[in-house]
Amino acid sequence: MAFPLSLILLLLALPAWAQTNSAPATLQSQTNKSLSRGQQIEAFRADCIEKRRTICGKILKVLPDGLVVESGYTNLMRAPLSHSWLAPGSVKAALAANLIEGQQPDCVCVGLVFLTNLPKKPVPKVYDYVDITGYPMGTYTYTSVGDLRRTVRRFSTKLSKAVQWHLDERAKQNGNH
C-alpha cells in the first residue's frame, strides 16, 4: 500500500513540532488579545518573574529616571555587602571574567543595563555598586559620551511597574493609547 507524499512529510515533521517550547509570536499575540485584563496581568507578571535578573554592578551614569549599570560583578553578592541594594564605590569589587548570562530566573545579568524604579534611600552616586533584582522592561536609549547614543536592556526594581509597562506597551500595539 502506497502512502501519499503529503502524509509521509507530515509524519516526518511531527517530532520537530514536539520539540518547540513556545508558540510562534503571532499565535502568542493572537492569544494574548483574547485574554481578559486579569489574565493579561497574570501572564505578564509570570513572564517578568521568569525573566528577572540579579543586577550586580558598577553605576556608570546617574540619570533622572534611573541608573546605567555595568552588571556582572558577582563578588558584590557576598555578606555584608548583600544586606543592602547599594554599596559605596570604595568596596573591593571586580567584574567576573568569562561570565555568561543564564536563562533561568535570578541569574546574574551581564553587560550594560538601565535600572529604573529605584528604592528612595540610600541615594546612589556614580561608581557606587548595586545588587538588586530587576524585572525586564524593554530597552532604553541614552547619550553615552558626546552625541554617542547607546541602547541597553531596561529593568525595573519593582515587579508592579514592569507589569504595568508591559500592559501599556500592549495597549499601544493594539492602538488603545
trRosetta pair geometry for C-beta under 8 A, 3 or more apart (Angstrom, degrees):
i j d omega theta_ij theta_ji phi_ij phi_ji
3 7 5.1 -112 173 80 104 124
3 8 5.4 120 107 -56 123 94
4 7 4.7 91 65 4 86 105
4 8 7.2 -155 95 -6 46 86
5 8 5.6 -56 -151 36 36 113
5 9 6.3 33 154 -17 69 106
6 9 5.8 -54 -146 38 32 110
6 10 6.3 37 153 -23 64 106
7 10 5.6 -51 -147 34 32 114
7 11 6.4 31 154 -17 64 105
8 11 5.9 -56 -151 37 30 110
8 12 6.4 29 152 -18 64 107
9 12 5.6 -55 -148 37 33 112
9 13 6.3 29 155 -19 66 109
10 13 5.9 -61 -148 37 29 108
10 14 7.0 50 152 -44 62 91
11 14 5.9 -29 -156 -4 35 118
12 15 7.8 -53 176 22 39 97
13 16 5.4 -59 -165 39 59 115
13 17 6.3 60 142 -25 83 101
14 17 5.7 -55 -150 32 36 111
14 18 6.6 35 155 -20 67 105
15 18 5.6 -55 -151 34 37 114
15 19 6.7 37 153 -25 66 105
16 19 5.8 -56 -154 28 35 113
16 20 7.6 44 152 -33 62 92
17 20 6.3 -44 -162 10 39 110
20 23 7.9 88 133 -88 126 28
22 28 7.2 8 163 -66 106 129
23 27 4.1 -101 160 91 120 127
23 28 5.1 153 83 -56 107 81
23 31 7.1 76 76 -7 158 141
24 27 4.8 89 60 9 78 104
24 28 7.1 -147 97 -6 38 89
25 28 5.5 -54 -145 38 34 113
25 29 6.2 31 158 -18 68 105
26 29 5.9 -53 -146 37 30 108
26 30 6.4 30 154 -18 63 106
27 30 5.8 -55 -148 37 32 110
27 31 6.2 32 153 -19 65 108
28 31 5.6 -57 -148 38 31 112
28 32 6.2 29 156 -19 66 107
29 32 5.7 -51 -142 38 32 111
29 33 6.5 41 155 -27 62 101
29 173 8.0 -100 -148 139 122 144
30 33 5.8 -50 -153 26 31 114
30 34 7.0 19 154 -10 61 106
31 34 6.1 -67 -158 39 33 103
31 35 6.8 44 146 -37 66 101
32 35 5.4 -42 -151 13 41 119
32 40 6.3 84 -166 -112 88 94
32 43 6.7 -149 -115 95 97 160
32 170 7.0 -112 145 -137 129 132
33 174 6.9 146 -117 -103 98 125
35 39 3.9 -127 -175 96 106 121
35 40 4.9 140 102 -58 121 76
35 43 6.5 -11 177 -9 173 140
36 39 4.6 94 52 8 76 103
36 40 7.0 -137 95 -6 39 86
37 40 5.6 -53 -148 35 33 113
37 41 6.4 36 153 -21 66 103
38 41 5.7 -50 -148 33 31 112
38 42 6.4 26 154 -14 64 106
39 42 5.8 -55 -147 40 32 109
39 43 6.2 34 153 -21 66 106
40 43 5.7 -55 -145 37 31 111
40 44 6.3 26 158 -14 66 106
40 167 6.6 104 129 -109 119 89
40 170 6.8 -155 -170 92 135 171
41 44 6.1 -59 -148 40 27 106
41 45 6.1 30 153 -22 64 110
41 163 6.1 55 -155 174 74 126
41 167 6.7 3 -92 -76 73 126
42 45 5.5 -52 -142 37 31 115
42 46 6.2 32 157 -19 65 105
43 46 5.9 -53 -147 36 29 110
43 47 6.4 28 153 -18 63 108
44 47 5.6 -56 -146 38 32 113
44 48 6.2 34 155 -20 67 105
44 162 7.9 -173 155 124 103 80
44 163 4.8 123 113 -140 116 77
44 166 4.1 168 -147 94 133 145
44 167 6.4 -114 0 -52 169 76
44 170 7.9 -110 -72 -25 132 135
45 48 5.9 -54 -147 35 29 110
45 49 6.4 27 154 -17 63 107
45 159 6.8 57 -141 168 84 112
45 163 5.0 5 -79 -100 74 132
46 49 5.8 -55 -148 38 30 111
46 50 6.2 31 153 -21 64 109
47 50 5.6 -55 -146 37 30 113
47 51 6.2 4 162 2 66 113
47 166 7.5 136 72 -124 127 165
48 51 6.2 -71 -141 51 26 94
48 52 6.5 54 154 -61 64 86
48 135 4.4 28 -178 -166 109 116
48 136 6.3 -151 -127 42 71 77
48 159 5.9 136 118 -147 136 82
48 162 4.7 127 -134 117 142 131
48 163 6.0 -99 -7 -68 151 75
48 166 7.1 -132 -57 -22 112 142
49 52 5.8 -23 -150 -17 32 116
49 105 6.4 -5 153 -117 64 138
49 135 7.6 -19 -71 -118 39 111
49 159 7.1 23 -72 -131 81 127
50 105 5.7 -100 -150 -68 30 105
51 105 7.3 -50 -30 -98 8 72
51 135 7.5 89 86 -154 84 60
51 136 4.9 -28 116 -3 126 129
52 105 5.3 36 51 -151 90 87
52 106 6.2 15 98 -62 100 54
52 133 5.6 8 175 -175 122 103
52 134 6.6 162 -158 81 72 42
52 135 5.2 -34 -103 -95 88 67
52 136 7.6 -134 -89 -14 40 78
52 159 8.0 -37 -87 -95 126 96
53 71 7.8 60 138 160 126 161
53 101 7.6 -14 -130 -153 128 118
53 106 7.2 137 -133 -129 25 16
53 107 6.3 -41 -128 72 76 64
53 108 7.1 61 -174 -174 90 15
53 109 3.8 75 154 -59 138 104
53 133 7.4 153 81 -154 36 58
53 134 5.3 -21 64 62 85 94
53 136 7.6 75 -1 -58 105 85
53 155 6.6 -93 51 -106 107 149
54 77 7.2 27 163 -90 144 128
54 106 5.6 42 -37 -169 101 61
54 107 6.9 -133 18 110 95 19
54 108 5.0 -45 70 -100 106 54
54 109 6.4 -163 72 -2 46 82
54 131 7.2 0 180 -165 98 71
54 132 7.6 164 -155 86 60 23
54 133 6.1 -42 -101 -97 57 60
54 134 7.7 134 -125 17 10 82
55 69 5.9 73 176 95 115 152
55 71 5.0 -85 -149 -106 67 132
55 109 5.1 -11 -93 38 64 133
55 113 6.1 -112 -123 73 119 145
55 115 5.7 146 144 -89 168 129
55 130 6.0 -5 117 109 100 116
55 131 7.5 -176 91 -134 57 27
55 132 5.6 -18 61 66 98 73
55 133 7.3 128 14 -136 84 10
55 134 4.5 53 -24 -15 122 125
55 155 6.1 -179 -53 74 136 153
56 71 6.1 91 54 -151 43 83
56 72 7.4 -174 79 9 80 7
56 73 5.2 -124 131 69 87 76
56 74 6.2 94 88 -98 140 34
56 76 4.5 -179 -175 64 110 122
56 77 5.7 -50 -107 -51 162 92
56 108 6.2 -52 30 -138 110 102
56 109 7.8 147 20 45 64 83
56 129 7.5 20 -174 175 66 102
56 130 6.8 -144 -125 99 36 62
56 131 4.4 26 -113 -112 91 78
56 132 7.9 151 -77 16 61 46
57 69 4.6 119 81 166 115 99
57 70 4.8 -153 175 89 130 49
57 71 3.8 -119 -25 -98 139 41
57 72 5.9 46 -91 25 113 54
57 73 4.8 138 -106 9 50 103
57 76 7.4 -138 -55 7 24 151
57 95 7.8 35 -129 -103 92 84
57 109 7.9 -80 -19 83 125 97
57 113 7.8 122 39 34 146 102
57 129 6.7 -147 120 -147 20 78
57 130 6.3 -7 56 54 58 85
58 69 6.8 156 76 -156 36 69
58 70 5.0 -5 56 52 91 100
58 73 6.3 97 -29 -33 79 143
58 89 7.8 68 -140 -120 94 87
58 93 7.2 167 -67 97 96 130
58 95 7.9 -64 -2 -67 116 94
58 127 6.3 -12 -169 -138 103 45
58 128 7.8 156 -150 86 58 29
58 129 5.7 -42 -95 -99 53 75
59 62 6.4 31 167 -63 126 83
59 67 5.1 -63 -131 -166 102 124
59 68 7.3 102 -162 73 60 54
59 69 5.7 -39 -98 -99 52 78
59 124 5.6 155 -79 168 164 122
59 125 7.1 141 82 96 144 34
59 126 5.7 -137 112 -130 102 35
59 127 6.3 -73 67 -9 84 14
59 128 5.1 16 20 58 127 73
59 129 7.1 -147 -8 -87 83 23
59 130 6.4 87 -57 -18 94 104
60 68 4.9 -62 67 103 97 100
60 69 6.7 163 8 -108 86 22
60 70 5.6 78 -38 -22 121 97
60 112 7.5 -43 25 -124 146 100
60 126 7.0 15 -178 -147 18 88
60 127 7.9 62 -98 -69 37 54
61 67 7.0 155 82 -161 57 53
61 68 3.8 26 46 35 102 119
61 126 6.8 11 -102 -108 25 103
61 142 7.1 163 100 135 153 151
61 144 7.8 -126 -47 -129 152 55
62 67 5.9 -21 -108 -108 58 79
62 124 6.2 178 -104 102 118 97
62 125 6.8 -57 -43 -141 146 30
62 126 5.7 -109 -11 -58 102 77
63 66 5.7 2 65 61 101 56
63 67 7.0 -179 25 -87 80 26
63 68 6.9 72 -13 -21 112 91
63 114 8.0 -21 34 -144 135 107
63 142 6.4 -108 -71 -127 154 138
65 116 5.9 -7 150 -124 83 113
66 114 5.5 79 108 174 137 88
66 115 5.4 -177 -175 86 111 46
66 116 3.6 -67 -82 -89 135 71
66 117 7.6 -6 -94 1 107 45
66 118 6.7 148 -124 -27 67 108
66 140 7.5 -69 65 -142 141 169
66 154 7.8 86 87 -146 170 96
67 114 7.2 161 82 -156 43 53
67 115 4.7 -14 60 58 94 100
67 116 7.9 -176 22 -71 64 44
67 118 6.8 73 -8 -66 111 138
67 124 6.0 -22 -84 99 138 154
67 130 6.9 128 96 -30 157 148
68 112 6.5 -6 -175 -165 94 100
68 113 7.6 166 -152 85 52 36
68 114 5.8 -29 -97 -99 63 71
68 115 8.0 173 -88 16 15 79
68 142 6.3 -120 -70 56 128 157
68 152 7.0 108 -136 35 93 156
69 112 7.3 153 81 -149 43 51
69 113 5.5 -22 63 64 92 84
69 114 7.6 148 17 -105 80 20
69 115 5.4 26 -2 -8 127 121
69 130 5.8 -61 -118 39 143 126
70 73 7.7 76 104 -29 83 103
70 95 7.0 -47 136 -96 116 121
70 111 7.4 -74 -148 176 62 24
70 112 5.8 -30 -100 -90 63 66
71 108 7.1 -177 158 172 104 81
71 109 4.3 5 124 95 154 95
71 110 6.2 -134 99 -109 93 16
71 111 6.3 -4 55 56 89 36
71 112 7.5 152 14 -102 81 14
71 113 5.4 10 -8 13 126 117
72 95 5.3 36 100 -153 106 84
72 96 5.3 -123 164 36 85 92
72 99 5.1 164 -155 67 106 147
72 108 6.5 102 -115 148 48 117
72 109 7.4 -98 -59 100 66 54
72 110 4.6 59 -84 -127 112 69
72 111 6.8 72 -36 -26 122 35
73 76 4.8 56 115 -14 104 115
73 93 4.8 35 -174 169 131 117
73 94 6.7 156 -134 82 88 23
73 95 5.7 -62 -83 -94 73 47
73 96 6.9 167 -117 -19 23 81
73 129 6.4 -89 86 -143 154 121
74 77 5.8 -39 -175 12 58 116
74 96 4.5 36 8 -54 111 134
74 99 6.8 169 -29 -102 124 144
74 108 5.7 -37 -92 -108 96 163
75 78 6.0 -15 -175 -9 61 118
75 92 7.8 -48 120 115 134 79
75 93 5.7 -180 80 -135 102 69
75 94 6.2 35 26 42 135 75
75 96 7.4 153 -17 -71 83 89
76 81 5.5 -116 -166 133 60 142
76 82 7.5 127 142 -74 61 72
76 87 6.3 -157 -148 19 105 144
76 91 7.7 96 -114 107 83 139
76 93 5.3 23 -67 -124 90 132
76 129 5.3 -152 -116 158 139 135
76 130 7.8 59 152 87 158 28
76 131 4.6 -164 130 -69 114 120
77 81 7.5 -73 -63 89 4 110
77 82 5.6 47 -166 -87 44 117
77 108 7.9 -98 -38 -91 142 117
77 131 5.9 166 -85 -147 62 134
78 81 5.7 54 71 36 67 109
78 82 6.2 -166 84 -24 15 108
79 82 5.5 -60 -80 35 53 106
79 83 6.8 62 -135 -35 76 95
80 83 5.4 -25 -178 2 71 122
81 84 7.4 -83 -175 47 44 81
81 87 4.9 -4 -147 -87 101 143
81 91 6.3 97 -99 -160 125 162
81 129 7.6 -13 -166 94 127 132
81 131 6.6 94 139 1 99 149
82 131 6.1 -88 -115 116 62 151
84 87 6.7 137 79 -68 106 66
84 122 7.5 21 -180 10 134 112
84 131 7.9 93 93 52 51 102
85 119 6.0 124 45 15 149 134
85 130 6.1 -1 160 -153 78 79
85 131 6.2 -149 -147 67 44 61
85 132 4.3 37 -147 -75 108 111
85 157 7.7 44 -154 -140 152 142
86 119 8.0 -131 -21 60 113 117
86 122 5.3 -128 71 60 143 102
86 124 5.6 -137 -126 -89 133 88
86 128 5.9 10 -170 153 96 131
86 129 7.2 143 -160 81 49 52
86 130 5.9 -23 -100 -103 63 67
87 91 4.9 -27 154 5 123 148
87 93 7.6 118 93 -42 139 139
87 128 6.6 165 81 -177 47 83
87 129 4.3 -17 62 65 100 105
87 130 7.7 -168 20 -75 77 21
87 131 7.0 38 -11 -2 111 107
88 91 6.0 123 71 -19 71 90
88 128 5.8 -64 -135 -123 30 90
88 129 7.6 6 73 21 17 87
89 125 7.1 -79 -23 87 119 103
89 126 7.9 18 -70 110 143 48
89 127 3.8 42 -118 125 141 93
89 128 4.9 -84 -48 -82 81 43
89 129 6.9 140 -95 -21 48 79
91 129 6.4 -76 54 17 121 137
93 129 5.6 90 10 -91 167 154
95 99 7.9 -124 167 12 75 127
96 99 4.1 68 99 -46 117 129
96 108 7.7 50 22 123 148 157
99 108 6.7 -55 -179 94 133 130
99 110 5.4 -177 110 -103 106 126
100 110 7.0 -72 -149 -17 19 163
101 107 6.1 117 -168 123 67 121
101 108 6.8 -124 -115 89 73 64
101 109 6.2 20 -119 -139 126 34
101 110 4.2 -136 -51 13 103 109
101 111 7.6 -59 -36 3 133 100
102 107 3.6 -143 57 -128 104 160
102 108 7.7 74 18 37 94 64
103 107 7.1 39 25 12 15 151
104 107 5.3 103 64 -38 73 113
106 133 7.1 -43 -110 -116 77 106
109 113 5.9 3 146 -33 141 151
109 134 6.7 -13 -28 47 151 126
109 153 7.8 -138 -160 82 127 138
109 155 7.4 -88 -81 -39 166 154
111 152 7.5 -169 131 -144 102 105
111 153 7.8 82 90 19 114 113
112 150 7.0 -26 118 152 154 140
112 152 4.6 -94 117 -116 97 138
113 134 7.1 118 146 105 148 172
113 152 5.5 -172 -117 153 28 119
113 153 5.0 -36 -122 74 88 90
113 154 7.2 150 -175 -100 80 23
113 155 5.7 12 168 4 129 111
114 140 3.8 -47 34 53 160 147
114 142 6.9 143 -92 -20 129 127
114 152 5.3 132 -21 83 90 112
114 153 7.1 -168 26 94 77 41
114 154 4.5 -25 71 -108 108 74
114 155 7.1 161 83 24 54 65
115 118 6.7 73 130 -75 99 98
115 130 6.7 -143 57 105 173 169
115 132 7.3 98 -158 71 141 124
115 134 5.9 -97 -119 -101 93 131
115 154 7.9 175 -76 -158 23 58
115 155 5.5 -18 -109 71 66 95
115 156 7.9 136 -161 -106 56 20
115 157 6.6 51 -178 -46 98 96
116 137 7.1 -65 45 53 122 151
116 140 7.8 150 -35 -76 122 150
116 154 6.5 8 0 -173 117 102
116 155 7.3 167 26 87 74 44
116 156 5.4 -39 76 -103 87 68
116 157 7.4 -150 89 1 39 81
116 161 7.6 -129 108 130 101 145
117 156 4.4 31 29 -157 132 90
117 157 5.1 -154 96 41 88 80
117 158 4.4 -98 147 14 140 106
117 161 4.6 178 -85 44 159 167
118 124 7.0 -83 -172 -2 158 125
118 157 5.8 83 -104 9 40 142
119 157 6.8 -86 -31 117 73 156
124 128 5.1 -146 -155 63 78 139
124 130 7.0 -11 -112 -69 139 106
125 128 5.0 99 57 -22 70 115
132 157 5.5 -21 150 -120 133 113
133 157 6.9 107 78 -144 63 66
134 155 2.9 35 171 157 125 140
134 156 6.6 132 -157 57 73 28
134 157 6.2 -49 -101 -84 65 54
135 155 6.1 133 54 -161 31 81
135 156 5.1 -33 60 62 92 85
135 157 7.7 138 12 -115 86 8
135 158 7.4 -80 27 84 125 28
135 159 5.3 120 -46 -105 160 57
135 161 7.8 141 66 70 124 80
135 162 3.7 -100 111 -30 122 166
135 163 8.0 -29 144 -35 148 68
136 153 6.9 -56 -130 -177 89 109
136 154 7.5 94 -163 82 53 60
136 155 6.0 -44 -94 -103 37 75
136 162 6.6 94 68 -154 40 128
137 154 4.6 -66 79 107 91 102
137 155 6.2 144 16 -115 92 20
137 156 5.0 75 -32 -23 135 100
137 161 7.5 -27 -84 123 141 90
137 162 5.1 -120 -70 -123 96 79
137 165 4.7 22 -140 93 104 165
137 166 7.7 -117 -121 -49 65 77
138 153 7.9 -173 122 -150 26 58
138 154 5.5 2 77 44 64 113
138 165 7.1 -130 2 151 108 127
138 169 7.0 157 -54 -86 135 151
139 151 5.2 24 168 179 129 100
139 152 6.6 159 -156 82 81 27
139 153 6.1 -63 -106 -106 66 35
139 154 5.7 129 -156 -6 12 98
140 151 7.1 167 82 -149 35 59
140 152 5.9 -24 61 64 85 78
140 153 7.7 23 17 124 86 15
140 154 4.0 102 -27 -74 106 115
141 149 5.7 18 -180 177 105 108
141 150 6.9 175 -146 88 61 37
141 151 4.5 -26 -92 -93 84 81
141 152 8.0 147 -91 15 37 62
142 149 7.1 172 88 -149 26 67
142 150 6.1 -19 61 59 74 85
142 152 7.6 -25 19 17 102 106
143 146 7.8 -127 178 88 104 33
143 147 6.6 -53 -143 -139 113 34
143 148 6.8 113 -163 72 64 51
143 149 5.8 -43 -98 -95 57 67
143 150 7.9 124 -130 16 12 77
144 148 4.6 -50 56 97 104 105
144 149 7.0 159 0 -118 87 13
144 150 4.7 64 -47 -11 120 118
145 148 5.1 15 57 36 70 123
155 162 7.7 -17 -161 -93 53 124
156 159 7.6 162 98 -74 111 18
156 161 4.5 -151 -173 89 152 113
156 162 4.3 -163 45 -60 127 89
156 165 7.0 171 -31 -7 141 139
158 161 4.2 71 83 8 108 109
158 162 6.9 177 92 -10 57 84
159 162 5.7 -59 -151 37 34 111
159 163 6.3 33 154 -19 69 106
160 163 5.8 -53 -147 37 32 111
160 164 6.3 32 154 -18 65 107
161 164 5.7 -53 -146 38 31 112
161 165 6.4 38 152 -24 64 103
162 165 5.6 -49 -150 31 32 115
162 166 6.7 31 152 -17 63 103
163 166 5.8 -55 -153 35 33 111
163 167 6.5 34 149 -19 66 105
164 167 5.5 -52 -148 36 35 113
164 168 6.3 36 153 -19 67 105
165 168 5.7 -56 -149 37 30 112
165 169 6.3 31 153 -20 65 106
166 169 5.6 -52 -145 36 32 113
166 170 6.4 35 154 -21 64 104
167 170 5.7 -54 -150 34 31 112
167 171 6.4 32 151 -20 64 105
168 171 5.6 -53 -149 34 32 113
168 172 6.6 36 151 -20 64 103
169 172 5.6 -51 -151 33 34 113
169 173 6.5 34 151 -19 65 105
170 173 5.7 -54 -150 36 33 112
170 174 6.3 20 155 -9 66 111
171 174 5.9 -63 -144 45 29 104
171 176 4.3 -84 -166 80 84 100
171 177 7.0 129 135 -98 100 20
172 175 7.8 44 179 -67 29 20
172 176 7.6 -90 -61 60 22 60
172 177 6.4 50 -108 -97 66 68
